[in-house]
């Protein structure tokens, strides 16, 4: 997040990341960001090449968060959250 120039952008992205992490904790049982990173690395590097569902798990979680949890938000807010999440995940 240090690469973003404006303070407002940093604050908005930190809020979106925190919102996504709270949702993951409540709905998927991911307790810490370390667990999320570890799960992502294991699903990509320790799964078979044909296990596409395993490799796309975190992207599916992000899509579910944006399309279901944020359904009442504006399209631009959802796009911003999705694009930020892709950079983080």
Secondary structure, DSSP 8 states (H G I E B T S, - for coil): -TT--SHHHHHHHHHHHHHHHHHHHHHT---SHHHHHHHHHHHHHSS-TT-HHHHTHHHHHHHHIIIIITTTS-HHHHHHHHHHHHHH-
